[in-house]
Amino acid sequence: MPAGQDRGEADDFPARLPLHRQRPRVRFAHDMGAFVSSRVTAVLGPTNTGKTHLAVERLCAHSSGMIGFPLRLLAREVYDRVVAIKGADQVALLTGEERIVPKNARYFLCTAESMPLDRNVSFVALDEAQLGADDERGHIFTDRILRVRGRD
């Protein structure tokens, strides 16, 4: 053991951190087959690389779906985009301030806090999932990551 180093000081450093502060081990899907067959897929990348755009494309490719967003304005912006593609009678918007739920809605754009947990939809996405580490809202994002799944 090097001089001046306490036992276990360097070897178990990550293990001493609280779980929400440890760096997660991430596996990347290297082909589309792995992306489609997995139950949970993390799409990671820097700002402005199209992660949200990909989620909207995947949502629209399914027969039904739901996306949770961290901001009401982002949910509203994506709602307007999906309405233009699918039609107003198919798309719902659920936030703390707005609630637009057509009778036959199949696509739900929500703030993370407003995501309905009882909807059986084909596709689910959570935008900005790293907010699970946030001290104030992290419990909501963590709950959605652990509990909400799409059928397909």
Secondary structure, DSSP 8 states (H G I E B T S, - for coil): --TT--TTTTTTHHHHS-GGGS--------SHHHHHH-SS-----STTSSHHHHHHHHHHHSSSEEEEES-HHHHHHHHHHHHHHH-GGGEEEE-SS-EE--TT--EEEEEGGG--TT---SEEEETTGGGGG-TTTHHHHHHHHHH-----
